[in-house]
Amino acid sequence: MQKIEAIIRPEKLDDVKNSLADAGFTGLNIVHVTGRGTQRGIVHMGRGGETYTVDMLPKVKIETVVSDADCEKVVQMICQSAKTGNIGDGKIFVIPVADAIRVRTGERGEAAI
């Protein structure tokens, strides 16, 4: 099993969520986060011509756990639906999961996801 953490633009959340749901991947968690990466923020023009930089931008982190066999498919779906082609589109991290337990039934492993 693999945990996929994708940090994306908030406006792309529905596209990613719908893409995953259409392919049968409905279990996920969403966390609203702020952060910065290569983009390093946005420079705004204030009143009187002064500029200021917002360097911590709002993003959304999507977390899901999938079988090893589905991992690459899910990563590709997230990439395709979250991509705008501009800097700041996000990052995806793939993390091995040793076990999963469904609290209600006690099922373990892939049966629990």
Gaussian input, Z-matrix of N, CA and C with variables (Angstrom, degrees):
# hf/3-21g

backbone

0 1
 N
 C     1     B1
 C     2     B2     1     A1
 N     3     B3     2     A2     1     D1
 C     4     B4     3     A3     2     D2
 C     5     B5     4     A4     3     D3
 N     6     B6     5     A5     4     D4
 C     7     B7     6     A6     5     D5
 C     8     B8     7     A7     6     D6
 N     9     B9     8     A8     7     D7
 C    10    B10     9     A9     8     D8
 C    11    B11    10    A10     9     D9
 N    12    B12    11    A11    10    D10
 C    13    B13    12    A12    11    D11
 C    14    B14    13    A13    12    D12
 N    15    B15    14    A14    13    D13
 C    16    B16    15    A15    14    D14
 C    17    B17    16    A16    15    D15
 N    18    B18    17    A17    16    D16
 C    19    B19    18    A18    17    D17
 C    20    B20    19    A19    18    D18
 N    21    B21    20    A20    19    D19
 C    22    B22    21    A21    20    D20
 C    23    B23    22    A22    21    D21
 N    24    B24    23    A23    22    D22
 C    25    B25    24    A24    23    D23
 C    26    B26    25    A25    24    D24
 N    27    B27    26    A26    25    D25
 C    28    B28    27    A27    26    D26
 C    29    B29    28    A28    27    D27
 N    30    B30    29    A29    28    D28
 C    31    B31    30    A30    29    D29
 C    32    B32    31    A31    30    D30
 N    33    B33    32    A32    31    D31
 C    34    B34    33    A33    32    D32
 C    35    B35    34    A34    33    D33
 N    36    B36    35    A35    34    D34
 C    37    B37    36    A36    35    D35
 C    38    B38    37    A37    36    D36
 N    39    B39    38    A38    37    D37
 C    40    B40    39    A39    38    D38
 C    41    B41    40    A40    39    D39
 N    42    B42    41    A41    40    D40
 C    43    B43    42    A42    41    D41
 C    44    B44    43    A43    42    D42
 N    45    B45    44    A44    43    D43
 C    46    B46    45    A45    44    D44
 C    47    B47    46    A46    45    D45
 N    48    B48    47    A47    46    D46
 C    49    B49    48    A48    47    D47
 C    50    B50    49    A49    48    D48
 N    51    B51    50    A50    49    D49
 C    52    B52    51    A51    50    D50
 C    53    B53    52    A52    51    D51
 N    54    B54    53    A53    52    D52
 C    55    B55    54    A54    53    D53
 C    56    B56    55    A55    54    D54
 N    57    B57    56    A56    55    D55
 C    58    B58    57    A57    56    D56
 C    59    B59    58    A58    57    D57
 N    60    B60    59    A59    58    D58
 C    61    B61    60    A60    59    D59
 C    62    B62    61    A61    60    D60
 N    63    B63    62    A62    61    D61
 C    64    B64    63    A63    62    D62
 C    65    B65    64    A64    63    D63
 N    66    B66    65    A65    64    D64
 C    67    B67    66    A66    65    D65
 C    68    B68    67    A67    66    D66
 N    69    B69    68    A68    67    D67
 C    70    B70    69    A69    68    D68
 C    71    B71    70    A70    69    D69
 N    72    B72    71    A71    70    D70
 C    73    B73    72    A72    71    D71
 C    74    B74    73    A73    72    D72
 N    75    B75    74    A74    73    D73
 C    76    B76    75    A75    74    D74
 C    77    B77    76    A76    75    D75
 N    78    B78    77    A77    76    D76
 C    79    B79    78    A78    77    D77
 C    80    B80    79    A79    78    D78
 N    81    B81    80    A80    79    D79
 C    82    B82    81    A81    80    D80
 C    83    B83    82    A82    81    D81
 N    84    B84    83    A83    82    D82
 C    85    B85    84    A84    83    D83
 C    86    B86    85    A85    84    D84
 N    87    B87    86    A86    85    D85
 C    88    B88    87    A87    86    D86
 C    89    B89    88    A88    87    D87
 N    90    B90    89    A89    88    D88
 C    91    B91    90    A90    89    D89
 C    92    B92    91    A91    90    D90
 N    93    B93    92    A92    91    D91
 C    94    B94    93    A93    92    D92
 C    95    B95    94    A94    93    D93
 N    96    B96    95    A95    94    D94
 C    97    B97    96    A96    95    D95
 C    98    B98    97    A97    96    D96
 N    99    B99    98    A98    97    D97
 C   100   B100    99    A99    98    D98
 C   101   B101   100   A100    99    D99
 N   102   B102   101   A101   100   D100
 C   103   B103   102   A102   101   D101
 C   104   B104   103   A103   102   D102
 N   105   B105   104   A104   103   D103
 C   106   B106   105   A105   104   D104
 C   107   B107   106   A106   105   D105
 N   108   B108   107   A107   106   D106
 C   109   B109   108   A108   107   D107
 C   110   B110   109   A109   108   D108
 N   111   B111   110   A110   109   D109
 C   112   B112   111   A111   110   D110
 C   113   B113   112   A112   111   D111
 N   114   B114   113   A113   112   D112
 C   115   B115   114   A114   113   D113
 C   116   B116   115   A115   114   D114
 N   117   B117   116   A116   115   D115
 C   118   B118   117   A117   116   D116
 C   119   B119   118   A118   117   D117
 N   120   B120   119   A119   118   D118
 C   121   B121   120   A120   119   D119
 C   122   B122   121   A121   120   D120
 N   123   B123   122   A122   121   D121
 C   124   B124   123   A123   122   D122
 C   125   B125   124   A124   123   D123
 N   126   B126   125   A125   124   D124
 C   127   B127   126   A126   125   D125
 C   128   B128   127   A127   126   D126
 N   129   B129   128   A128   127   D127
 C   130   B130   129   A129   128   D128
 C   131   B131   130   A130   129   D129
 N   132   B132   131   A131   130   D130
 C   133   B133   132   A132   131   D131
 C   134   B134   133   A133   132   D132
 N   135   B135   134   A134   133   D133
 C   136   B136   135   A135   134   D134
 C   137   B137   136   A136   135   D135
 N   138   B138   137   A137   136   D136
 C   139   B139   138   A138   137   D137
 C   140   B140   139   A139   138   D138
 N   141   B141   140   A140   139   D139
 C   142   B142   141   A141   140   D140
 C   143   B143   142   A142   141   D141
 N   144   B144   143   A143   142   D142
 C   145   B145   144   A144   143   D143
 C   146   B146   145   A145   144   D144
 N   147   B147   146   A146   145   D145
 C   148   B148   147   A147   146   D146
 C   149   B149   148   A148   147   D147
 N   150   B150   149   A149   148   D148
 C   151   B151   150   A150   149   D149
 C   152   B152   151   A151   150   D150
 N   153   B153   152   A152   151   D151
 C   154   B154   153   A153   152   D152
 C   155   B155   154   A154   153   D153
 N   156   B156   155   A155   154   D154
 C   157   B157   156   A156   155   D155
 C   158   B158   157   A157   156   D156
 N   159   B159   158   A158   157   D157
 C   160   B160   159   A159   158   D158
 C   161   B161   160   A160   159   D159
 N   162   B162   161   A161   160   D160
 C   163   B163   162   A162   161   D161
 C   164   B164   163   A163   162   D162
 N   165   B165   164   A164   163   D163
 C   166   B166   165   A165   164   D164
 C   167   B167   166   A166   165   D165
 N   168   B168   167   A167   166   D166
 C   169   B169   168   A168   167   D167
 C   170   B170   169   A169   168   D168
 N   171   B171   170   A170   169   D169
 C   172   B172   171   A171   170   D170
 C   173   B173   172   A172   171   D171
 N   174   B174   173   A173   172   D172
 C   175   B175   174   A174   173   D173
 C   176   B176   175   A175   174   D174
 N   177   B177   176   A176   175   D175
 C   178   B178   177   A177   176   D176
 C   179   B179   178   A178   177   D177
 N   180   B180   179   A179   178   D178
 C   181   B181   180   A180   179   D179
 C   182   B182   181   A181   180   D180
 N   183   B183   182   A182   181   D181
 C   184   B184   183   A183   182   D182
 C   185   B185   184   A184   183   D183
 N   186   B186   185   A185   184   D184
 C   187   B187   186   A186   185   D185
 C   188   B188   187   A187   186   D186
 N   189   B189   188   A188   187   D187
 C   190   B190   189   A189   188   D188
 C   191   B191   190   A190   189   D189
 N   192   B192   191   A191   190   D190
 C   193   B193   192   A192   191   D191
 C   194   B194   193   A193   192   D192
 N   195   B195   194   A194   193   D193
 C   196   B196   195   A195   194   D194
 C   197   B197   196   A196   195   D195
 N   198   B198   197   A197   196   D196
 C   199   B199   198   A198   197   D197
 C   200   B200   199   A199   198   D198
 N   201   B201   200   A200   199   D199
 C   202   B202   201   A201   200   D200
 C   203   B203   202   A202   201   D201
 N   204   B204   203   A203   202   D202
 C   205   B205   204   A204   203   D203
 C   206   B206   205   A205   204   D204
 N   207   B207   206   A206   205   D205
 C   208   B208   207   A207   206   D206
 C   209   B209   208   A208   207   D207
 N   210   B210   209   A209   208   D208
 C   211   B211   210   A210   209   D209
 C   212   B212   211   A211   210   D210
 N   213   B213   212   A212   211   D211
 C   214   B214   213   A213   212   D212
 C   215   B215   214   A214   213   D213
 N   216   B216   215   A215   214   D214
 C   217   B217   216   A216   215   D215
 C   218   B218   217   A217   216   D216
 N   219   B219   218   A218   217   D217
 C   220   B220   219   A219   218   D218
 C   221   B221   220   A220   219   D219
 N   222   B222   221   A221   220   D220
 C   223   B223   222   A222   221   D221
 C   224   B224   223   A223   222   D222
 N   225   B225   224   A224   223   D223
 C   226   B226   225   A225   224   D224
 C   227   B227   226   A226   225   D225
 N   228   B228   227   A227   226   D226
 C   229   B229   228   A228   227   D227
 C   230   B230   229   A229   228   D228
 N   231   B231   230   A230   229   D229
 C   232   B232   231   A231   230   D230
 C   233   B233   232   A232   231   D231
 N   234   B234   233   A233   232   D232
 C   235   B235   234   A234   233   D233
 C   236   B236   235   A235   234   D234
 N   237   B237   236   A236   235   D235
 C   238   B238   237   A237   236   D236
 C   239   B239   238   A238   237   D237
 N   240   B240   239   A239   238   D238
 C   241   B241   240   A240   239   D239
 C   242   B242   241   A241   240   D240
 N   243   B243   242   A242   241   D241
 C   244   B244   243   A243   242   D242
 C   245   B245   244   A244   243   D243
 N   246   B246   245   A245   244   D244
 C   247   B247   246   A246   245   D245
 C   248   B248   247   A247   246   D246
 N   249   B249   248   A248   247   D247
 C   250   B250   249   A249   248   D248
 C   251   B251   250   A250   249   D249
 N   252   B252   251   A251   250   D250
 C   253   B253   252   A252   251   D251
 C   254   B254   253   A253   252   D252
 N   255   B255   254   A254   253   D253
 C   256   B256   255   A255   254   D254
 C   257   B257   256   A256   255   D255
 N   258   B258   257   A257   256   D256
 C   259   B259   258   A258   257   D257
 C   260   B260   259   A259   258   D258
 N   261   B261   260   A260   259   D259
 C   262   B262   261   A261   260   D260
 C   263   B263   262   A262   261   D261
 N   264   B264   263   A263   262   D262
 C   265   B265   264   A264   263   D263
 C   266   B266   265   A265   264   D264
 N   267   B267   266   A266   265   D265
 C   268   B268   267   A267   266   D266
 C   269   B269   268   A268   267   D267
 N   270   B270   269   A269   268   D268
 C   271   B271   270   A270   269   D269
 C   272   B272   271   A271   270   D270
 N   273   B273   272   A272   271   D271
 C   274   B274   273   A273   272   D272
 C   275   B275   274   A274   273   D273
 N   276   B276   275   A275   274   D274
 C   277   B277   276   A276   275   D275
 C   278   B278   277   A277   276   D276
 N   279   B279   278   A278   277   D277
 C   280   B280   279   A279   278   D278
 C   281   B281   280   A280   279   D279
 N   282   B282   281   A281   280   D280
 C   283   B283   282   A282   281   D281
 C   284   B284   283   A283   282   D282
 N   285   B285   284   A284   283   D283
 C   286   B286   285   A285   284   D284
 C   287   B287   286   A286   285   D285
 N   288   B288   287   A287   286   D286
 C   289   B289   288   A288   287   D287
 C   290   B290   289   A289   288   D288
 N   291   B291   290   A290   289   D289
 C   292   B292   291   A291   290   D290
 C   293   B293   292   A292   291   D291
 N   294   B294   293   A293   292   D292
 C   295   B295   294   A294   293   D293
 C   296   B296   295   A295   294   D294
 N   297   B297   296   A296   295   D295
 C   298   B298   297   A297   296   D296
 C   299   B299   298   A298   297   D297
 N   300   B300   299   A299   298   D298
 C   301   B301   300   A300   299   D299
 C   302   B302   301   A301   300   D300
 N   303   B303   302   A302   301   D301
 C   304   B304   303   A303   302   D302
 C   305   B305   304   A304   303   D303
 N   306   B306   305   A305   304   D304
 C   307   B307   306   A306   305   D305
 C   308   B308   307   A307   306   D306
 N   309   B309   308   A308   307   D307
 C   310   B310   309   A309   308   D308
 C   311   B311   310   A310   309   D309
 N   312   B312   311   A311   310   D310
 C   313   B313   312   A312   311   D311
 C   314   B314   313   A313   312   D312
 N   315   B315   314   A314   313   D313
 C   316   B316   315   A315   314   D314
 C   317   B317   316   A316   315   D315
 N   318   B318   317   A317   316   D316
 C   319   B319   318   A318   317   D317
 C   320   B320   319   A319   318   D318
 N   321   B321   320   A320   319   D319
 C   322   B322   321   A321   320   D320
 C   323   B323   322   A322   321   D321
 N   324   B324   323   A323   322   D322
 C   325   B325   324   A324   323   D323
 C   326   B326   325   A325   324   D324
 N   327   B327   326   A326   325   D325
 C   328   B328   327   A327   326   D326
 C   329   B329   328   A328   327   D327
 N   330   B330   329   A329   328   D328
 C   331   B331   330   A330   329   D329
 C   332   B332   331   A331   330   D330
 N   333   B333   332   A332   331   D331
 C   334   B334   333   A333   332   D332
 C   335   B335   334   A334   333   D333
 N   336   B336   335   A335   334   D334
 C   337   B337   336   A336   335   D335
 C   338   B338   337   A337   336   D336

   B1=1.4448
   B2=1.5193
   B3=1.3340
   B4=1.4534
   B5=1.5214
   B6=1.3228
   B7=1.4628
   B8=1.5203
   B9=1.3140
   B10=1.4622
   B11=1.5202
   B12=1.3174
   B13=1.4591
   B14=1.5203
   B15=1.3116
   B16=1.4640
   B17=1.5134
   B18=1.3185
   B19=1.4553
   B20=1.5210
   B21=1.3319
   B22=1.4651
   B23=1.5302
   B24=1.3308
   B25=1.4634
   B26=1.5285
   B27=1.3364
   B28=1.4713
   B29=1.5309
   B30=1.3215
   B31=1.4680
   B32=1.5272
   B33=1.3341
   B34=1.4668
   B35=1.5311
   B36=1.3406
   B37=1.4617
   B38=1.5218
   B39=1.3245
   B40=1.4670
   B41=1.5195
   B42=1.3353
   B43=1.4676
   B44=1.5266
   B45=1.3365
   B46=1.4654
   B47=1.5226
   B48=1.3183
   B49=1.4654
   B50=1.5287
   B51=1.3301
   B52=1.4688
   B53=1.5212
   B54=1.3249
   B55=1.4599
   B56=1.5302
   B57=1.3232
   B58=1.4675
   B59=1.5292
   B60=1.3262
   B61=1.4677
   B62=1.5267
   B63=1.3278
   B64=1.4661
   B65=1.5185
   B66=1.3413
   B67=1.4656
   B68=1.5347
   B69=1.3447
   B70=1.4605
   B71=1.5209
   B72=1.3248
   B73=1.4648
   B74=1.5242
   B75=1.3274
   B76=1.4603
   B77=1.5198
   B78=1.3214
   B79=1.4580
   B80=1.5198
   B81=1.3250
   B82=1.4613
   B83=1.5188
   B84=1.3081
   B85=1.4636
   B86=1.5162
   B87=1.3182
   B88=1.4606
   B89=1.5242
   B90=1.3239
   B91=1.4591
   B92=1.5206
   B93=1.3284
   B94=1.4638
   B95=1.5210
   B96=1.3285
   B97=1.4616
   B98=1.5312
   B99=1.3172
   B100=1.4567
   B101=1.5125
   B102=1.2981
   B103=1.4526
   B104=1.5104
   B105=1.3178
   B106=1.4547
   B107=1.5066
   B108=1.3027
   B109=1.4502
   B110=1.5102
   B111=1.3057
   B112=1.4593
   B113=1.5197
   B114=1.3191
   B115=1.4617
   B116=1.5365
   B117=1.3174
   B118=1.4630
   B119=1.5161
   B120=1.3027
   B121=1.4533
   B122=1.5051
   B123=1.3296
   B124=1.4591
   B125=1.5200
   B126=1.3271
   B127=1.4673
   B128=1.5250
   B129=1.3348
   B130=1.4641
   B131=1.5187
   B132=1.3160
   B133=1.4589
   B134=1.5176
   B135=1.3239
   B136=1.4588
   B137=1.5117
   B138=1.3073
   B139=1.4621
   B140=1.5179
   B141=1.2927
   B142=1.4516
   B143=1.5118
   B144=1.3293
   B145=1.4556
   B146=1.5135
   B147=1.3381
   B148=1.4636
   B149=1.5242
   B150=1.3108
   B151=1.4570
   B152=1.5172
   B153=1.3217
   B154=1.4550
   B155=1.5258
   B156=1.3225
   B157=1.4610
   B158=1.5209
   B159=1.3135
   B160=1.4631
   B161=1.5200
   B162=1.3496
   B163=1.4672
   B164=1.5270
   B165=1.3138
   B166=1.4657
   B167=1.5239
   B168=1.3206
   B169=1.4629
   B170=1.5284
   B171=1.3307
   B172=1.4636
   B173=1.5229
   B174=1.3155
   B175=1.4683
   B176=1.5138
   B177=1.3195
   B178=1.4563
   B179=1.5128
   B180=1.3446
   B181=1.4628
   B182=1.5289
   B183=1.3267
   B184=1.4581
   B185=1.5233
   B186=1.3241
   B187=1.4654
   B188=1.5198
   B189=1.3162
   B190=1.4607
   B191=1.5222
   B192=1.3130
   B193=1.4651
   B194=1.5203
   B195=1.3223
   B196=1.4621
   B197=1.5256
   B198=1.3171
   B199=1.4651
   B200=1.5308
   B201=1.3124
   B202=1.4642
   B203=1.5267
   B204=1.3237
   B205=1.4604
   B206=1.5328
   B207=1.3275
   B208=1.4705
   B209=1.5228
   B210=1.3098
   B211=1.4567
   B212=1.5304
   B213=1.2984
   B214=1.4642
   B215=1.5248
   B216=1.3259
   B217=1.4629
   B218=1.5265
   B219=1.3400
   B220=1.4648
   B221=1.5250
   B222=1.3258
   B223=1.4660
   B224=1.5282
   B225=1.3216
   B226=1.4632
   B227=1.5239
   B228=1.3306
   B229=1.4613
   B230=1.5278
   B231=1.3354
   B232=1.4649
   B233=1.5234
   B234=1.3219
   B235=1.4734
   B236=1.5231
   B237=1.3153
   B238=1.4654
   B239=1.5172
   B240=1.3451
   B241=1.4609
   B242=1.5151
   B243=1.3366
   B244=1.4709
   B245=1.5256
   B246=1.3100
   B247=1.4686
   B248=1.5247
   B249=1.3462
   B250=1.4630
   B251=1.5214
   B252=1.3326
   B253=1.4549
   B254=1.5134
   B255=1.3165
   B256=1.4627
   B257=1.5215
   B258=1.3229
   B259=1.4509
   B260=1.5305
   B261=1.3241
   B262=1.4551
   B263=1.5186
   B264=1.3432
   B265=1.4645
   B266=1.5224
   B267=1.3285
   B268=1.4554
   B269=1.5056
   B270=1.3160
   B271=1.4682
   B272=1.5238
   B273=1.3277
   B274=1.4622
   B275=1.5207
   B276=1.3334
   B277=1.4578
   B278=1.5238
   B279=1.3328
   B280=1.4621
   B281=1.5218
   B282=1.3428
   B283=1.4595
   B284=1.5292
   B285=1.3348
   B286=1.4671
   B287=1.5339
   B288=1.3302
   B289=1.4650
   B290=1.5196
   B291=1.3210
   B292=1.4611
   B293=1.5252
   B294=1.3359
   B295=1.4602
   B296=1.5184
   B297=1.3215
   B298=1.4616
   B299=1.5208
   B300=1.3173
   B301=1.4592
   B302=1.5148
   B303=1.3226
   B304=1.4718
   B305=1.5274
   B306=1.3087
   B307=1.4607
   B308=1.5301
   B309=1.3084
   B310=1.4910
   B311=1.5115
   B312=1.3452
   B313=1.4575
   B314=1.5295
   B315=1.3286
   B316=1.4688
   B317=1.5171
   B318=1.3437
   B319=1.4637
   B320=1.5183
   B321=1.3440
   B322=1.4514
   B323=1.5229
   B324=1.3349
   B325=1.4520
   B326=1.5140
   B327=1.3152
   B328=1.4670
   B329=1.5155
   B330=1.3328
   B331=1.4669
   B332=1.5197
   B333=1.3136
   B334=1.4697
   B335=1.5225
   B336=1.3251
   B337=1.4642
   B338=1.5101
   A1=109.40
   A2=114.80
   A3=121.11
   A4=109.09
   A5=115.80
   A6=120.78
   A7=107.08
   A8=115.68
   A9=121.37
   A10=107.19
   A11=115.58
   A12=122.01
   A13=106.89
   A14=115.85
   A15=120.99
   A16=108.80
   A17=116.56
   A18=122.02
   A19=106.60
   A20=115.60
   A21=120.93
   A22=110.86
   A23=115.39
   A24=121.56
   A25=108.80
   A26=118.05
   A27=120.22
   A28=113.64
   A29=117.46
   A30=119.85
   A31=112.69
   A32=118.07
   A33=121.43
   A34=112.27
   A35=117.40
   A36=120.70
   A37=112.15
   A38=118.65
   A39=120.47
   A40=111.84
   A41=117.37
   A42=120.51
   A43=111.00
   A44=116.49
   A45=120.74
   A46=110.04
   A47=116.75
   A48=121.56
   A49=110.95
   A50=117.21
   A51=120.82
   A52=111.71
   A53=116.74
   A54=120.90
   A55=110.99
   A56=115.92
   A57=120.33
   A58=111.13
   A59=117.10
   A60=120.77
   A61=111.23
   A62=116.80
   A63=120.34
   A64=111.98
   A65=116.98
   A66=121.18
   A67=111.79
   A68=117.15
   A69=120.35
   A70=115.45
   A71=117.44
   A72=121.06
   A73=108.09
   A74=116.12
   A75=120.39
   A76=113.40
   A77=118.22
   A78=120.79
   A79=111.64
   A80=115.46
   A81=119.50
   A82=109.81
   A83=115.19
   A84=122.68
   A85=107.93
   A86=115.17
   A87=121.92
   A88=108.07
   A89=116.11
   A90=121.88
   A91=107.41
   A92=116.28
   A93=120.04
   A94=107.52
   A95=115.97
   A96=121.96
   A97=109.46
   A98=115.67
   A99=121.01
   A100=107.12
   A101=115.51
   A102=118.40
   A103=111.63
   A104=113.12
   A105=119.08
   A106=108.64
   A107=114.33
   A108=121.43
   A109=108.09
   A110=116.32
   A111=121.65
   A112=111.54
   A113=116.25
   A114=121.58
   A115=111.70
   A116=117.51
   A117=125.43
   A118=114.76
   A119=117.91
   A120=120.59
   A121=114.04
   A122=113.25
   A123=121.63
   A124=107.99
   A125=116.33
   A126=121.18
   A127=107.68
   A128=115.60
   A129=121.95
   A130=109.42
   A131=115.50
   A132=121.52
   A133=107.54
   A134=116.30
   A135=121.28
   A136=111.50
   A137=114.75
   A138=120.85
   A139=109.38
   A140=115.74
   A141=120.04
   A142=113.47
   A143=117.16
   A144=120.20
   A145=115.65
   A146=117.98
   A147=119.18
   A148=109.76
   A149=116.24
   A150=121.06
   A151=109.66
   A152=114.40
   A153=120.14
   A154=108.25
   A155=114.93
   A156=120.72
   A157=110.41
   A158=115.43
   A159=121.87
   A160=105.09
   A161=116.23
   A162=118.03
   A163=113.90
   A164=118.36
   A165=121.17
   A166=106.77
   A167=115.39
   A168=120.90
   A169=111.45
   A170=117.35
   A171=119.79
   A172=110.59
   A173=114.73
   A174=122.48
   A175=107.81
   A176=116.72
   A177=123.00
   A178=107.50
   A179=116.17
   A180=119.89
   A181=108.23
   A182=114.92
   A183=122.43
   A184=107.07
   A185=116.22
   A186=120.74
   A187=108.96
   A188=115.98
   A189=120.84
   A190=108.74
   A191=116.38
   A192=122.01
   A193=107.60
   A194=115.92
   A195=121.35
   A196=109.42
   A197=115.44
   A198=120.14
   A199=109.60
   A200=115.88
   A201=120.13
   A202=110.76
   A203=116.70
   A204=121.16
   A205=112.32
   A206=117.62
   A207=121.42
   A208=113.74
   A209=117.96
   A210=122.14
   A211=112.50
   A212=118.56
   A213=121.05
   A214=111.64
   A215=116.98
   A216=121.27
   A217=110.43
   A218=117.24
   A219=121.26
   A220=110.77
   A221=117.14
   A222=120.62
   A223=110.37
   A224=117.84
   A225=121.29
   A226=112.23
   A227=116.74
   A228=119.78
   A229=110.77
   A230=116.91
   A231=120.13
   A232=109.76
   A233=117.18
   A234=120.60
   A235=111.15
   A236=117.06
   A237=120.52
   A238=111.94
   A239=117.61
   A240=118.29
   A241=114.29
   A242=118.36
   A243=120.77
   A244=112.59
   A245=117.33
   A246=120.79
   A247=112.63
   A248=114.75
   A249=120.91
   A250=110.26
   A251=116.01
   A252=120.68
   A253=113.43
   A254=116.16
   A255=121.01
   A256=110.74
   A257=115.53
   A258=120.47
   A259=108.08
   A260=116.78
   A261=120.95
   A262=113.94
   A263=117.98
   A264=120.46
   A265=112.49
   A266=118.49
   A267=120.21
   A268=114.19
   A269=113.91
   A270=122.95
   A271=108.75
   A272=115.70
   A273=122.04
   A274=107.37
   A275=115.32
   A276=121.63
   A277=108.39
   A278=116.61
   A279=122.41
   A280=107.03
   A281=115.48
   A282=121.85
   A283=108.62
   A284=118.53
   A285=119.96
   A286=111.68
   A287=116.05
   A288=122.43
   A289=107.53
   A290=115.98
   A291=120.98
   A292=112.16
   A293=117.65
   A294=120.53
   A295=109.11
   A296=115.59
   A297=123.03
   A298=106.76
   A299=117.14
   A300=122.03
   A301=108.91
   A302=116.45
   A303=120.86
   A304=106.82
   A305=116.78
   A306=122.20
   A307=111.63
   A308=117.03
   A309=121.17
   A310=112.88
   A311=118.26
   A312=121.49
   A313=114.62
   A314=115.92
   A315=119.37
   A316=113.57
   A317=117.76
   A318=120.09
   A319=109.14
   A320=115.26
   A321=120.36
   A322=110.21
   A323=113.89
   A324=120.57
   A325=112.40
   A326=116.56
   A327=121.50
   A328=112.60
   A329=117.93
   A330=119.89
   A331=111.24
   A332=117.32
   A333=121.40
   A334=112.52
   A335=117.61
   A336=118.86
   A337=109.35
   D1=150.78
   D2=-179.50
   D3=-133.09
   D4=138.41
   D5=172.12
   D6=-95.75
   D7=128.09
   D8=178.60
   D9=-108.97
   D10=121.95
   D11=174.65
   D12=-113.53
   D13=118.48
   D14=-179.95
   D15=-118.41
   D16=125.31
   D17=175.77
   D18=-105.09
   D19=117.50
   D20=-171.74
   D21=-132.74
   D22=172.58
   D23=173.85
   D24=-68.69
   D25=138.32
   D26=-179.54
   D27=-57.69
   D28=-34.25
   D29=-177.74
   D30=-71.59
   D31=-10.47
   D32=178.79
   D33=-98.78
   D34=0.18
   D35=-176.66
   D36=-58.51
   D37=-49.35
   D38=-178.29
   D39=-61.68
   D40=-39.32
   D41=178.17
   D42=-60.91
   D43=-45.29
   D44=-179.11
   D45=-67.72
   D46=-47.46
   D47=-178.47
   D48=-59.24
   D49=-44.72
   D50=-179.71
   D51=-67.20
   D52=-39.26
   D53=178.69
   D54=-61.68
   D55=-45.46
   D56=178.99
   D57=-66.04
   D58=-43.32
   D59=-179.29
   D60=-63.62
   D61=-40.46
   D62=179.05
   D63=-61.85
   D64=-28.26
   D65=179.64
   D66=-92.73
   D67=2.99
   D68=176.59
   D69=94.35
   D70=7.83
   D71=178.82
   D72=-101.65
   D73=89.35
   D74=-173.70
   D75=-98.87
   D76=-21.40
   D77=-177.01
   D78=-82.97
   D79=115.72
   D80=177.43
   D81=-159.98
   D82=162.89
   D83=175.13
   D84=-121.04
   D85=146.68
   D86=179.34
   D87=-122.23
   D88=132.77
   D89=176.52
   D90=-129.80
   D91=128.84
   D92=175.38
   D93=-83.67
   D94=125.13
   D95=-176.09
   D96=-130.49
   D97=166.22
   D98=169.32
   D99=-123.83
   D100=149.43
   D101=-178.97
   D102=-173.92
   D103=-177.81
   D104=176.75
   D105=-149.84
   D106=154.15
   D107=179.13
   D108=-144.70
   D109=-135.37
   D110=-179.95
   D111=-58.82
   D112=-33.30
   D113=-177.65
   D114=-61.15
   D115=-34.45
   D116=178.00
   D117=56.40
   D118=24.39
   D119=174.80
   D120=98.51
   D121=-174.61
   D122=-177.22
   D123=-129.13
   D124=137.19
   D125=176.60
   D126=-95.02
   D127=126.48
   D128=178.52
   D129=-109.80
   D130=151.53
   D131=175.07
   D132=-98.36
   D133=120.65
   D134=-179.91
   D135=-92.19
   D136=-173.79
   D137=177.22
   D138=-65.37
   D139=143.40
   D140=179.36
   D141=75.68
   D142=12.61
   D143=176.55
   D144=81.90
   D145=1.30
   D146=179.12
   D147=-77.31
   D148=146.95
   D149=-179.39
   D150=-108.18
   D151=151.95
   D152=172.77
   D153=-144.56
   D154=151.47
   D155=-176.26
   D156=-110.29
   D157=130.72
   D158=170.81
   D159=-100.61
   D160=107.53
   D161=-172.72
   D162=-101.20
   D163=-6.21
   D164=174.20
   D165=-114.53
   D166=108.23
   D167=-172.64
   D168=-100.48
   D169=148.32
   D170=177.50
   D171=-70.31
   D172=134.48
   D173=176.15
   D174=-137.39
   D175=173.41
   D176=175.21
   D177=-124.51
   D178=133.29
   D179=175.17
   D180=-105.81
   D181=123.24
   D182=176.83
   D183=-102.17
   D184=130.07
   D185=177.56
   D186=-122.31
   D187=132.37
   D188=175.57
   D189=-149.87
   D190=152.78
   D191=176.23
   D192=-116.90
   D193=129.20
   D194=-177.27
   D195=-132.85
   D196=165.38
   D197=175.99
   D198=-68.17
   D199=158.24
   D200=177.97
   D201=-56.48
   D202=-38.00
   D203=-177.23
   D204=-66.53
   D205=-29.73
   D206=-177.64
   D207=-93.35
   D208=-8.68
   D209=-171.58
   D210=-56.85
   D211=-53.43
   D212=-176.41
   D213=-64.55
   D214=-37.21
   D215=177.88
   D216=-61.59
   D217=-45.07
   D218=-179.67
   D219=-66.61
   D220=-42.07
   D221=178.13
   D222=-59.57
   D223=-44.21
   D224=179.65
   D225=-65.23
   D226=-38.69
   D227=178.31
   D228=-64.70
   D229=-41.35
   D230=178.15
   D231=-64.30
   D232=-45.92
   D233=179.20
   D234=-57.11
   D235=-47.22
   D236=-176.99
   D237=-66.70
   D238=-40.51
   D239=-176.34
   D240=-83.65
   D241=-19.78
   D242=-178.86
   D243=-95.18
   D244=-12.54
   D245=-172.98
   D246=-75.09
   D247=130.81
   D248=170.31
   D249=-112.41
   D250=-17.49
   D251=-176.74
   D252=90.91
   D253=-0.41
   D254=-179.89
   D255=-105.62
   D256=157.79
   D257=175.94
   D258=-60.88
   D259=141.42
   D260=-178.49
   D261=96.65
   D262=10.48
   D263=178.81
   D264=-67.46
   D265=-25.39
   D266=174.67
   D267=124.89
   D268=-170.62
   D269=-179.29
   D270=-140.91
   D271=156.18
   D272=174.61
   D273=-127.25
   D274=133.08
   D275=177.44
   D276=-118.97
   D277=136.43
   D278=178.42
   D279=-115.21
   D280=123.84
   D281=-173.20
   D282=-126.77
   D283=128.63
   D284=177.74
   D285=-63.98
   D286=141.88
   D287=177.67
   D288=-115.67
   D289=124.25
   D290=-178.19
   D291=-74.21
   D292=-37.32
   D293=-177.63
   D294=-161.66
   D295=159.60
   D296=173.58
   D297=-138.46
   D298=140.49
   D299=-179.65
   D300=-129.81
   D301=125.78
   D302=174.35
   D303=-82.50
   D304=118.66
   D305=-174.37
   D306=-60.88
   D307=-44.31
   D308=-175.45
   D309=-61.61
   D310=-42.99
   D311=-171.85
   D312=-110.86
   D313=-17.57
   D314=-176.33
   D315=83.62
   D316=2.22
   D317=177.70
   D318=-58.18
   D319=148.27
   D320=-177.62
   D321=-127.77
   D322=161.09
   D323=176.31
   D324=70.08
   D325=-148.16
   D326=-177.28
   D327=-62.53
   D328=-25.73
   D329=177.04
   D330=-64.39
   D331=-23.21
   D332=-178.47
   D333=-85.47
   D334=-13.72
   D335=-179.70
   D336=-100.35

